[in-house]
Amino acid sequence: MDLTYSPEEEDFRARLRGWLGEVLPKLPAKPAASDWPGRRAYDTAWQRMLYDAGYAGLHWPRDAGGQGATPTQHLIFLEETERAGAPYVGANFVGLLHAGPTLAAEGSAAQRARWLPPILRGDEVWCQGFSEPDAGSDLAALRTWAVRDGDAYVVSGTKIWTSHAEVADWCELLVRTDPAAPRHRGISWLAMPMDAPGVTVRPLRTLAGSTEFAELFLDEVRVPVAHRVGAENDGWRVTMVTLSFERGTAFVGEVVACRRVLGALARAARANGRWDDAVLRRRLGRLSAHFAALWRLTQWNVSEAMGAPSRAGRRGSTGGVPGVGGSVFKLRYSHLRQELYDTAAEVLGAGALDADHEWVADRLSSLSYTIAAGTSQIQQNIVAERILGLPKGR
């Protein structure tokens, strides 16, 4: 892994920085956090601007509609957009960071041609239908079933924590297609249209007051067999591809954001007199060191994904699949993010009770990170068994 910047990469940085300086002042004001239709419109408009400027899917392989950028260019893009305060992927995150990479790695040529361009342009938004009320952290215990009926599956069941279901056009959906098979072998991965008859969405309000999650009720929803990604009953393997992207590369931009927040915390502590607290200074220093190390791990994971071939033999950060190092990253990042915003509460003092403060809302949100994308306990098991080679627990 070469951590130096070539002249070409520095030129890329300069061009990107110039483009951001030109377009960001022209963006409209961000909609209210509770205005999901407005947030969708804002996020997809930004995605279209990236697409028109040649920055959408920057790190995706060219045969998936991307730019085939190097890992370093991808990381430079994340650094510069965060430094400039550019919009995050927002409502586009499932499509851009989970479903899209999975389709690029595992989808057929027809599926890639149908779904990847609209994802990159911001024309279509995806949600994730994995978790279920009775399955908990045991995803293989899902009960939503799909019965083959000619050229369609008839799907019934319930999903929970369905990210951005309120504004989504498509759902990456896990269903059980063979109830008699061992539980990891009877699952299929489907792309379900959210406007299909029988789909009901009920938003869930989080601790932070937002509704980016929803319950999803499916009552004999017909999904074309052509929308299945991978072979029937091979959905668990495809799901591991999705989760590898979710844990290995989807949080990359957030690491940059956390490092920016850390710098802002240090400045705030100097301004309000809390910098005199030696314990707080040591805590900020330790966090800085940990996030620097996490950024190096991020560079490793992104580089690994760029070079790893998919099952279909394609290469690139979406064609290749991040390895189990993603679980190491996700495990450490989840806890570091919580430590970061606990420290923010110390810096804010009485201001930590102000629910409208950005850091307070982020602190509440951080509590979910040890659950999202697989609980910390699940990640510890993966690290123990697949990296350290320890025997499986009983």
Phi, psi and chi 1 to 4 in degrees:
 res  aa     phi    psi   chi1   chi2   chi3   chi4
   1 MET       -  114.5 -177.7  173.6   62.3      -
   2 ASP   -90.6  117.0 -174.2   -2.0      -      -
   3 LEU   -96.7    5.2  -59.8  179.1      -      -
   4 THR   -89.8  162.0   61.3      -      -      -
   5 TYR  -105.4  130.1  -64.3  118.3      -      -
   6 SER   -81.5  164.8   68.0      -      -      -
   7 PRO   -57.2  -37.0  -26.8   35.4      -      -
   8 GLU   -65.2  -38.5  -67.6   77.5   15.3      -
   9 GLU   -71.3  -36.5  -71.6  163.6  -16.5      -
  10 GLU   -67.3  -33.9  -69.7  -68.5    5.1      -
  11 ASP   -67.1  -39.9 -179.9   62.6      -      -
  12 PHE   -60.5  -43.3  169.5   78.4      -      -
  13 ARG   -59.8  -45.3 -176.1 -167.8  -63.0  -85.0
  14 ALA   -64.3  -41.3      -      -      -      -
  15 ARG   -66.7  -41.8  -75.6 -174.8  -74.9  108.8
  16 LEU   -64.1  -44.4  172.3   60.3      -      -
  17 ARG   -61.6  -38.9 -173.4  174.3  -67.1 -177.5
  18 GLY   -66.0  -42.5      -      -      -      -
  19 TRP   -63.5  -43.6 -179.8   77.8      -      -
  20 LEU   -62.5  -41.3  -70.2  169.3      -      -
  21 GLY   -63.0  -27.5      -      -      -      -
  22 GLU   -81.3  -41.9  178.4 -177.2  -16.7      -
  23 VAL   -92.6  -31.7  -59.5      -      -      -
  24 LEU   -62.1  -39.9  -70.1 -178.5      -      -
  25 PRO   -62.8  -17.5  -24.0   35.8      -      -
  26 LYS   -91.1   -5.5  -58.4  175.5 -175.8  177.4
  27 LEU   -69.5  145.5  -69.2 -178.2      -      -
  28 PRO   -71.1  169.1   27.2  -35.1      -      -
  29 ALA   -64.8  146.7      -      -      -      -
  30 LYS   -67.7  140.4  -68.7 -177.3  179.8  179.7
  31 PRO   -71.0  165.8   24.3  -32.4      -      -
  32 ALA   -61.9  150.6      -      -      -      -
  33 ALA   -59.6  -28.0      -      -      -      -
  34 SER   -87.2   -6.7   59.4      -      -      -
  35 ASP   -92.9   82.8  178.6    9.5      -      -
  36 TRP   -68.8  -40.0  -85.0  105.7      -      -
  37 PRO   -59.2  -40.2  -27.0   36.2      -      -
  38 GLY   -66.3  -39.6      -      -      -      -
  39 ARG   -67.1  -38.4  -69.4  178.0   66.5  176.3
  40 ARG   -61.0  -47.5  173.7 -169.1  161.1  123.9
  41 ALA   -60.9  -41.1      -      -      -      -
  42 TYR   -65.7  -47.3 -177.2   87.8      -      -
  43 ASP   -67.3  -41.3  -65.7  -21.4      -      -
  44 THR   -71.5  -31.9   54.2      -      -      -
  45 ALA   -64.7  -41.1      -      -      -      -
  46 TRP   -64.8  -40.5  171.3 -114.1      -      -
  47 GLN   -61.0  -38.8 -177.2   60.8   28.6      -
  48 ARG   -66.7  -36.3 -177.1   59.9 -167.3 -126.0
  49 MET   -63.2  -42.0  -68.4  176.6   68.0      -
  50 LEU   -61.8  -41.9  -69.0  172.3      -      -
  51 TYR   -62.8  -47.8  180.0   84.5      -      -
  52 ASP   -64.5  -29.1  -70.0  -18.8      -      -
  53 ALA   -89.1   -2.6      -      -      -      -
  54 GLY    85.5   18.6      -      -      -      -
  55 TYR  -109.0   -1.7  -68.2  116.5      -      -
  56 ALA   -77.4  134.6      -      -      -      -
  57 GLY    57.6   37.6      -      -      -      -
  58 LEU   -50.0  -43.5 -174.4   69.8      -      -
  59 HIS   -94.0   -1.2   57.4  -63.2      -      -
  60 TRP   -71.9  150.0  -71.5   24.4      -      -
  61 PRO   -65.9  155.6   21.6  -32.1      -      -
  62 ARG   -64.2  -33.4  -66.4 -172.2 -177.6  -82.2
  63 ASP   -73.9   -3.9   66.3   -5.0      -      -
  64 ALA  -106.3    7.5      -      -      -      -
  65 GLY    96.1    0.0      -      -      -      -
  66 GLY   -88.5 -169.1      -      -      -      -
  67 GLN  -101.1   -6.6  -56.4  -61.5  -44.4      -
  68 GLY    63.4   32.6      -      -      -      -
  69 ALA   -68.3  159.1      -      -      -      -
  70 THR   -74.9  162.2   66.7      -      -      -
  71 PRO   -55.3  -39.3  -23.7   32.4      -      -
  72 THR   -66.4  -40.9  -56.4      -      -      -
  73 GLN   -62.1  -39.8  -73.7  174.8  -38.1      -
  74 HIS   -60.1  -45.5  177.8 -155.7      -      -
  75 LEU   -69.6  -36.1  -64.8  173.0      -      -
  76 ILE   -61.9  -42.3  -71.5  172.5      -      -
  77 PHE   -57.7  -45.7  173.2   81.7      -      -
  78 LEU   -65.1  -42.7  -65.7  170.6      -      -
  79 GLU   -61.6  -46.5  -73.2  178.3  -40.5      -
  80 GLU   -72.4  -39.7  -69.5  -60.5  -41.3      -
  81 THR   -67.7  -36.8   50.7      -      -      -
  82 GLU   -71.0  -41.9  178.7   58.2   36.0      -
  83 ARG   -60.3  -37.0 -177.8 -163.3   63.1   79.6
  84 ALA   -83.1   -6.5      -      -      -      -
  85 GLY    75.2   29.7      -      -      -      -
  86 ALA   -69.6  156.3      -      -      -      -
  87 PRO   -59.7  148.8  -23.5   34.2      -      -
  88 TYR   -81.1  170.6 -178.8   56.5      -      -
  89 VAL   -63.5  -26.6  -69.9      -      -      -
  90 GLY    56.2 -126.4      -      -      -      -
  91 ALA   -63.4  -15.5      -      -      -      -
  92 ASN   -84.2    0.2  -65.8  -49.6      -      -
  93 PHE   -67.6  -35.7   94.5   89.6      -      -
  94 VAL   -66.6  -43.8  173.9      -      -      -
  95 GLY   -66.2  -46.7      -      -      -      -
  96 LEU   -75.4  -34.9  -74.2  168.5      -      -
  97 LEU  -106.2  -18.7  -54.3 -179.0      -      -
  98 HIS  -120.4  -68.5  -56.2  172.9      -      -
  99 ALA   -65.3  -46.6      -      -      -      -
 100 GLY   -58.3  -52.5      -      -      -      -
 101 PRO   -58.7  -36.3  -28.8   37.4      -      -
 102 THR   -65.4  -43.8  -57.6      -      -      -
 103 LEU   -63.6  -39.1  -71.1  163.3      -      -
 104 ALA   -64.4  -35.4      -      -      -      -
 105 ALA   -84.0  -35.1      -      -      -      -
 106 GLU  -121.5  -14.5  -60.4  -66.8  -25.2      -
 107 GLY   -74.9  159.1      -      -      -      -
 108 SER   -73.8  169.7   66.2      -      -      -
 109 ALA   -59.3  -40.5      -      -      -      -
 110 ALA   -66.3  -39.9      -      -      -      -
 111 GLN   -67.3  -41.4  -70.1  169.7  -21.2      -
 112 ARG   -63.8  -41.5  -72.7  154.5   59.6   90.5
 113 ALA   -68.3  -32.8      -      -      -      -
 114 ARG   -75.9  -44.1  164.8   60.3 -172.9   86.8
 115 TRP  -103.1  -30.3  -76.1  -51.7      -      -
 116 LEU   -69.1  -45.3  -66.1 -178.5      -      -
 117 PRO   -57.8  -45.0  -27.0   37.5      -      -
 118 PRO   -64.3  -31.2  -22.6   33.4      -      -
 119 ILE   -65.8  -46.4  -71.1  173.4      -      -
 120 LEU   -66.9  -34.6  -73.1  176.0      -      -
 121 ARG   -79.2  -15.5  -69.6 -167.5  -58.7  -96.0
 122 GLY    84.0   15.3      -      -      -      -
 123 ASP   -75.8  -30.7  -66.6  -17.7      -      -
 124 GLU  -131.2  139.6  -66.1  177.4  -15.7      -
 125 VAL  -110.6  141.1  170.7      -      -      -
 126 TRP  -113.9  154.6  -75.3   63.4      -      -
 127 CYS  -125.4  170.3   63.4      -      -      -
 128 GLN  -116.0  120.0 -174.1 -179.3   76.0      -
 129 GLY  -111.8   73.7      -      -      -      -
 130 PHE  -107.8  -61.2  -78.0   13.8      -      -
 131 SER   -66.3  151.7  -60.2      -      -      -
 132 GLU  -133.5  154.2  -64.2 -171.0    4.1      -
 133 PRO   -58.0  -37.0  -24.5   33.9      -      -
 134 ASP   -98.9    0.0  -63.6  -36.3      -      -
 135 ALA   -95.4  -24.1      -      -      -      -
 136 GLY    59.2 -134.4      -      -      -      -
 137 SER   -82.3   -6.0  -63.5      -      -      -
 138 ASP   -91.4   82.5 -172.8    5.2      -      -
 139 LEU   -60.1  -31.5 -174.3   57.9      -      -
 140 ALA   -67.7  -10.1      -      -      -      -
 141 ALA   -88.7   12.1      -      -      -      -
 142 LEU   -60.7  149.5   65.7   88.6      -      -
 143 ARG  -119.7   -9.5  -62.5  179.7 -177.3  178.5
 144 THR   -58.5  123.7  -64.9      -      -      -
 145 TRP  -112.0  156.2   67.3   90.2      -      -
 146 ALA  -134.7  123.2      -      -      -      -
 147 VAL  -107.5  128.0  178.3      -      -      -
 148 ARG   -69.6  129.9 -177.9   77.0  174.6  -99.0
 149 ASP  -137.8   89.3 -179.4   22.5      -      -
 150 GLY    67.7 -122.6      -      -      -      -
 151 ASP   -95.9   21.5   60.6   -3.7      -      -
 152 ALA  -140.8  158.4      -      -      -      -
 153 TYR  -102.0  139.9  -69.9  105.1      -      -
 154 VAL  -103.2  114.6 -179.7      -      -      -
 155 VAL  -110.4  132.7 -179.1      -      -      -
 156 SER  -139.2  144.6  -65.6      -      -      -
 157 GLY   151.6 -168.6      -      -      -      -
 158 THR  -135.6  137.2  -54.9      -      -      -
 159 LYS  -119.5  157.6  -64.1  -68.4 -179.2  177.2
 160 ILE  -137.7  159.8 -162.0  167.9      -      -
 161 TRP    57.3   39.7  -48.3  125.3      -      -
 162 THR   -80.7  102.8  -50.1      -      -      -
 163 SER   -63.5  125.2  -56.2      -      -      -
 164 HIS    61.0   29.8  -61.6  -41.2      -      -
 165 ALA   -63.3  -29.4      -      -      -      -
 166 GLU   -59.9  -32.4  -73.4 -178.8   88.5      -
 167 VAL  -121.3   12.5  -66.1      -      -      -
 168 ALA   -87.5  150.3      -      -      -      -
 169 ASP   -96.5  -31.0  -56.8  -65.6      -      -
 170 TRP  -135.4  157.3  -67.1   90.6      -      -
 171 CYS  -131.1  128.8  177.4      -      -      -
 172 GLU   -80.9  111.6   50.9  173.7    3.7      -
 173 LEU  -120.3  131.8 -175.3   72.5      -      -
 174 LEU  -100.6  131.0  -64.3 -173.4      -      -
 175 VAL  -136.1  157.5  -63.7      -      -      -
 176 ARG   -96.2  116.4 -171.1  162.6  -64.1  -75.8
 177 THR  -103.9   -9.8   41.5      -      -      -
 178 ASP  -142.3   90.6 -174.7   -4.9      -      -
 179 PRO   -65.5  -17.1   21.7  -32.1      -      -
 180 ALA   -86.1  -14.8      -      -      -      -
 181 ALA   -78.7  159.0      -      -      -      -
 182 PRO   -52.2  145.2  -26.7   35.0      -      -
 183 ARG   -60.3  -26.1   61.1 -176.0 -164.9  153.8
 184 HIS   -83.0  -10.1  -70.3   88.1      -      -
 185 ARG  -110.9   -0.8  -62.0  179.1 -176.6  174.1
 186 GLY  -111.6   27.4      -      -      -      -
 187 ILE  -113.5  143.9  -66.0  171.6      -      -
 188 SER  -128.6  152.9  -63.4      -      -      -
 189 TRP  -105.5  117.4 -163.1  107.5      -      -
 190 LEU  -118.8  152.0  -55.6  179.4      -      -
 191 ALA  -102.5  110.3      -      -      -      -
 192 MET  -106.6  128.3 -178.2 -174.6   72.0      -
 193 PRO   -70.3  130.5   23.8  -31.0      -      -
 194 MET   -74.5  -13.3  -70.2  -65.3  -72.7      -
 195 ASP   -95.4   10.7   60.7   -4.8      -      -
 196 ALA   -69.4  144.2      -      -      -      -
 197 PRO   -57.3  137.4  -24.3   34.5      -      -
 198 GLY    98.6   -3.1      -      -      -      -
 199 VAL   -95.5  123.0  176.8      -      -      -
 200 THR  -123.6  131.2  -58.7      -      -      -
 201 VAL  -112.6  128.6  175.6      -      -      -
 202 ARG  -125.6  107.9 -174.0  167.2   70.0 -173.0
 203 PRO   -60.4  148.6  -22.6   34.3      -      -
 204 LEU  -114.3  134.5  -66.1  168.2      -      -
 205 ARG   -93.4  127.6 -169.4  164.8  -60.9  -81.0
 206 THR   -86.5  174.8   69.2      -      -      -
 207 LEU   -57.2  -33.8  178.2   65.9      -      -
 208 ALA   -81.5   -1.7      -      -      -      -
 209 GLY    90.3    2.0      -      -      -      -
 210 SER   -92.6  169.2   63.0      -      -      -
 211 THR  -130.3   46.8   56.4      -      -      -
 212 GLU   -78.2   -7.0   68.7  -98.3   32.7      -
 213 PHE  -111.5  160.6  -58.9  123.0      -      -
 214 ALA  -154.6  157.6      -      -      -      -
 215 GLU   -83.5  146.2  -72.1 -179.0  -71.8      -
 216 LEU  -126.4  119.9 -163.5   61.2      -      -
 217 PHE  -109.3  125.2  -59.7   94.4      -      -
 218 LEU  -118.1  119.2  -51.3  174.3      -      -
 219 ASP  -122.5   93.7 -176.6   11.9      -      -
 220 GLU    53.0   51.5  -63.1 -171.2  -13.3      -
 221 VAL   -80.3  130.0  179.6      -      -      -
 222 ARG   -92.7  122.4  -63.9 -174.2   69.2   84.8
 223 VAL  -121.8  123.5  179.4      -      -      -
 224 PRO   -57.0  141.1  -24.8   35.0      -      -
 225 VAL   -59.8  -29.4  172.1      -      -      -
 226 ALA   -64.1  -14.0      -      -      -      -
 227 HIS   -90.6    4.2  -70.1 -174.7      -      -
 228 ARG   -81.6  130.4 -174.2 -168.7   68.0 -132.2
 229 VAL   -99.4  121.6  176.7      -      -      -
 230 GLY    85.9  177.8      -      -      -      -
 231 ALA   -75.3  158.2      -      -      -      -
 232 GLU   -61.1  135.4 -175.9  170.2  -76.9      -
 233 ASN    71.7    8.6  -59.8  -36.2      -      -
 234 ASP  -104.5   17.7 -167.9   32.7      -      -
 235 GLY   -68.5  -25.5      -      -      -      -
 236 TRP   -65.2  -42.1 -175.5 -104.1      -      -
 237 ARG   -63.8  -43.9 -176.9 -169.4   61.2   79.1
 238 VAL   -62.6  -37.7  179.0      -      -      -
 239 THR   -63.2  -38.5  -60.3      -      -      -
 240 MET   -63.6  -31.3  -68.1  -57.0  100.6      -
 241 VAL   -64.6  -48.1  171.9      -      -      -
 242 THR   -57.7  -47.8  -55.4      -      -      -
 243 LEU   -67.5  -29.5  -67.6  177.2      -      -
 244 SER   -63.7  -40.3  -67.4      -      -      -
 245 PHE   -68.7  -41.3  -74.5  113.7      -      -
 246 GLU   -62.3  -39.8 -174.3  173.2    7.3      -
 247 ARG   -88.9  -29.7  -63.7  164.5 -177.0  167.3
 248 GLY   -91.4  -35.8      -      -      -      -
 249 THR  -132.4  -16.0   55.4      -      -      -
 250 ALA   -68.8  -25.7      -      -      -      -
 251 PHE   -92.7    6.0  -70.3  115.7      -      -
 252 VAL   -57.2  -48.1  170.0      -      -      -
 253 GLY   -61.6  -30.0      -      -      -      -
 254 GLU   -71.5  -27.4  -63.5 -167.6   31.8      -
 255 VAL   -64.1  -42.6  175.3      -      -      -
 256 VAL   -60.6  -43.3 -178.9      -      -      -
 257 ALA   -62.8  -40.9      -      -      -      -
 258 CYS   -65.5  -37.1  -75.0      -      -      -
 259 ARG   -66.3  -34.7  -63.2 -177.6   78.4 -178.2
 260 ARG   -66.5  -43.0  174.0 -176.1   56.5   77.7
 261 VAL   -62.2  -38.1  169.7      -      -      -
 262 LEU   -60.5  -42.7 -172.4   59.1      -      -
 263 GLY   -63.9  -38.8      -      -      -      -
 264 ALA   -65.5  -35.4      -      -      -      -
 265 LEU   -63.6  -43.2  -74.8  178.4      -      -
 266 ALA   -61.7  -42.0      -      -      -      -
 267 ARG   -66.2  -40.7  -69.3 -169.9  -66.3  -87.6
 268 ALA   -64.6  -38.7      -      -      -      -
 269 ALA   -64.7  -38.0      -      -      -      -
 270 ARG   -66.3  -36.5  -71.8 -172.5  176.4   95.4
 271 ALA   -73.4  -34.1      -      -      -      -
 272 ASN  -102.5    9.0   66.7   12.7      -      -
 273 GLY    87.7   -2.8      -      -      -      -
 274 ARG   -78.7   -9.7  -64.4 -174.7  179.6  -86.8
 275 TRP   -64.1  -18.7 -169.5 -107.6      -      -
 276 ASP   -71.3  -14.4  -65.5  -25.1      -      -
 277 ASP   -79.0  109.1 -175.0  -20.4      -      -
 278 ALA   -63.6  -34.2      -      -      -      -
 279 VAL   -65.1  -41.4  173.8      -      -      -
 280 LEU   -65.0  -41.0  176.3   61.6      -      -
 281 ARG   -62.7  -42.0  -68.9 -159.5  -52.8  -86.3
 282 ARG   -63.6  -38.0  -77.6 -164.2  -64.8  -89.9
 283 ARG   -65.4  -42.4 -170.1  170.3 -173.9 -179.1
 284 LEU   -64.1  -39.9  -71.0  168.9      -      -
 285 GLY   -64.0  -42.2      -      -      -      -
 286 ARG   -64.8  -41.8 -174.6  178.6   61.5   81.7
 287 LEU   -62.0  -40.5  -77.4  169.0      -      -
 288 SER   -60.0  -43.2  178.8      -      -      -
 289 ALA   -65.3  -41.7      -      -      -      -
 290 HIS   -66.4  -41.0  -82.1  -64.8      -      -
 291 PHE   -69.6  -32.8  -86.8  112.9      -      -
 292 ALA   -63.4  -42.0      -      -      -      -
 293 ALA   -66.2  -38.5      -      -      -      -
 294 LEU   -66.0  -34.4 -161.6   63.3      -      -
 295 TRP   -65.6  -38.2 -177.0 -116.7      -      -
 296 ARG   -63.6  -40.9  -68.0  -53.2 -170.6 -159.9
 297 LEU   -64.2  -36.8  179.1   59.3      -      -
 298 THR   -60.1  -46.3  -65.9      -      -      -
 299 GLN   -59.7  -39.4  -67.8  173.5  -55.3      -
 300 TRP   -64.6  -47.4  170.3  -94.9      -      -
 301 ASN   -63.7  -41.9  -74.2  -22.5      -      -
 302 VAL   -66.0  -42.3  170.6      -      -      -
 303 SER   -62.9  -42.0  -62.5      -      -      -
 304 GLU   -62.5  -43.2 -179.4 -174.1   41.7      -
 305 ALA   -64.2  -35.9      -      -      -      -
 306 MET   -65.6  -30.9  -73.9  -67.2  -68.8      -
 307 GLY   -97.3  -11.3      -      -      -      -
 308 ALA   -86.4  133.1      -      -      -      -
 309 PRO   -79.4  150.5   29.0  -34.1      -      -
 310 SER   -81.7  178.0   68.7      -      -      -
 311 ARG   -61.0  -31.6 -171.4  179.4 -179.2   87.6
 312 ALA   -82.9    0.2      -      -      -      -
 313 GLY    89.3    1.8      -      -      -      -
 314 ARG   -81.7  150.4  -68.2 -174.7  -73.8  -93.3
 315 ARG  -118.4  158.3  -72.0 -179.8  178.2  -90.6
 316 GLY   128.2  165.8      -      -      -      -
 317 SER   -65.9  -22.7   67.3      -      -      -
 318 THR  -101.5  -24.6   51.8      -      -      -
 319 GLY   -77.9  -39.6      -      -      -      -
 320 GLY   -84.9  155.1      -      -      -      -
 321 VAL  -113.0  128.8  179.2      -      -      -
 322 PRO   -56.9  146.7  -22.9   33.3      -      -
 323 GLY   -83.7 -168.1      -      -      -      -
 324 VAL   -69.5   -8.4  -68.8      -      -      -
 325 GLY   -58.7  -22.6      -      -      -      -
 326 GLY   -60.6  -33.1      -      -      -      -
 327 SER   -70.5  -36.0  -72.4      -      -      -
 328 VAL   -61.8  -46.8  177.1      -      -      -
 329 PHE   -61.0  -50.6  168.4   86.8      -      -
 330 LYS   -62.5  -40.4 -162.8  -87.5  172.7  179.7
 331 LEU   -61.5  -48.1  178.5   62.6      -      -
 332 ARG   -73.1  -40.3 -170.1   67.6 -165.6  105.5
 333 TYR   -63.0  -41.3  171.3   70.7      -      -
 334 SER   -56.4  -45.1  -62.7      -      -      -
 335 HIS   -76.9  -36.0  -67.6  -87.1      -      -
 336 LEU   -63.4  -39.1  -90.1 -179.7      -      -
 337 ARG   -62.4  -41.1 -175.2 -179.8  176.8   92.3
 338 GLN   -65.0  -41.9  -69.1  178.7   -6.3      -
 339 GLU   -62.7  -38.5  -68.7  177.6   36.8      -
 340 LEU   -60.0  -46.9  173.0   67.2      -      -
 341 TYR   -82.5  -19.5  -74.3  104.9      -      -
 342 ASP   -64.9  -40.0  -76.7  -13.0      -      -
 343 THR   -66.6  -35.9  -54.9      -      -      -
 344 ALA   -59.6  -37.3      -      -      -      -
 345 ALA   -64.6  -36.6      -      -      -      -
 346 GLU   -65.0  -42.0  -70.2 -174.2   38.4      -
 347 VAL   -66.8  -40.0  172.3      -      -      -
 348 LEU   -71.8  -28.6  -71.6  172.3      -      -
 349 GLY    63.6 -128.1      -      -      -      -
 350 ALA   -62.2  -23.8      -      -      -      -
 351 GLY   -65.7  -14.4      -      -      -      -
 352 ALA   -67.6  -10.6      -      -      -      -
 353 LEU   -91.7   -2.4  -59.7  176.5      -      -
 354 ASP   -83.4  103.3  179.8    3.0      -      -
 355 ALA   -64.6  -18.3      -      -      -      -
 356 ASP   -86.0   -9.2  -67.2  -32.6      -      -
 357 HIS   -73.4  136.9 -164.1  -71.2      -      -
 358 GLU   -56.0  -42.9  176.9 -174.2    3.9      -
 359 TRP   -68.7  -30.1  -68.7  -16.4      -      -
 360 VAL   -68.4  -44.6  175.4      -      -      -
 361 ALA   -62.8  -40.1      -      -      -      -
 362 ASP   -67.9  -32.0  -74.6  -20.2      -      -
 363 ARG   -64.8  -42.7 -172.5 -172.5 -173.9 -158.0
 364 LEU   -63.8  -42.4  -65.4  175.8      -      -
 365 SER   -63.3  -35.1  174.0      -      -      -
 366 SER   -62.4  -23.6   74.1      -      -      -
 367 LEU   -63.1  -25.0  -61.3  176.5      -      -
 368 SER   -81.6  -13.2   69.0      -      -      -
 369 TYR   -71.3  -22.0  -83.1   68.0      -      -
 370 THR   -82.3    1.1   47.1      -      -      -
 371 ILE  -113.5  -44.8  -59.3  173.4      -      -
 372 ALA   -59.7  145.2      -      -      -      -
 373 ALA    61.1   27.6      -      -      -      -
 374 GLY   101.2  124.9      -      -      -      -
 375 THR   -63.4  162.1   66.6      -      -      -
 376 SER   -59.9  -34.8  -69.3      -      -      -
 377 GLN   -63.7  -40.4  -69.6   77.9   12.8      -
 378 ILE   -64.7  -42.5  -66.5  -66.4      -      -
 379 GLN   -63.7  -38.3  -54.9  -46.5  -48.3      -
 380 GLN   -63.0  -39.1  -72.3  168.4  -17.0      -
 381 ASN   -64.4  -42.1  -74.9  -17.2      -      -
 382 ILE   -63.0  -45.9  -68.2  172.8      -      -
 383 VAL   -61.8  -43.5  170.9      -      -      -
 384 ALA   -63.6  -45.0      -      -      -      -
 385 GLU   -84.4  -41.4  -64.6  168.3    9.5      -
 386 ARG   -96.0  -19.3  -58.8 -175.6 -167.4  176.5
 387 ILE  -106.3  -48.6  -64.0  179.3      -      -
 388 LEU   -86.9  -12.2  -59.7  179.6      -      -
 389 GLY    72.4   22.5      -      -      -      -
 390 LEU   -76.2  154.1  -61.1  177.9      -      -
 391 PRO   -66.2  152.1   24.9  -34.4      -      -
 392 LYS   -67.6  143.2  -69.9 -172.6  176.3 -176.9
 393 GLY   -73.2  160.9      -      -      -      -
 394 ARG  -108.3      -  -62.2 -172.6  178.6 -176.8
